[in-house]
Amino acid sequence: MPSEYKDMIRRRVWDLMLREGIAKFPLPPHGRIPNFVGAEEASRKLTELDLFRNAKVVKVNPDSPQKLIRYYVLSMGKLLIMPTPRIRRGFLLIDPSKVPRSKYLEASTIKGAFRWGKVVKPWDLPKVDLIITGSVAVDLWGGRLGKGEGYSEIEYGILRELGKVSDNTPIITTVHDIQVLNQRLPRDPWDYTVDLIITPTKVIKARERYRPKGILWDLLSTEKLDEIPILREVRNYLRGGGT
């Protein structure tokens, strides 16, 4: 089963990162987008890219290894979009012009983003110029594994349904070199690929690109719809039912 194979790869990567001393706080890395030695260097490499410099609206996952990226987004005057935990309340929009510069690092955390940003329904978000995502593992073809709960894919699906992202919206992940696999990861219909993989030592252009066209409603369980109320709101909005 693909899901079981994905879980096996996750466990293998988490175990290896812990064993090799690559995983950083919070520990253990298991069940997380793992923080890693060199995350800061990977973040700095990202800021050197024209894709990042030219983006005005950037969506970044709320996990530890991408904290410095969120800080860079704000300090470079870009709008930052972060999903709320488990997407239960939609997304947070943080406008650096409304945050004291001394509070940018605080605003880069989940707690700080709630303080300095505002919760926004996905249909009220601006269009996204760039997506930064964390990964547990990523392959050279752009396939990635998150921590296994599917939130990143659902976030993408929501934004795609509402026209906030398109096939051409670039997606970048920052990981440790040890998380980059020279073997194809299994890919489900809802799994997007990343365009660039940035590690502490290199920038890798993925060999393929795949984007789902939106939320695969037929494949969503009732449990997932109950767990993420914003999904029902999005479906109602798309059907013309308003909010």
Order of alpha helices (4+ residues) and beta strands (2+ residues): alpha-alpha-alpha-beta-alpha-beta-beta-alpha-alpha-beta-beta-beta-beta-alpha-beta-beta-beta-beta-alpha-alpha
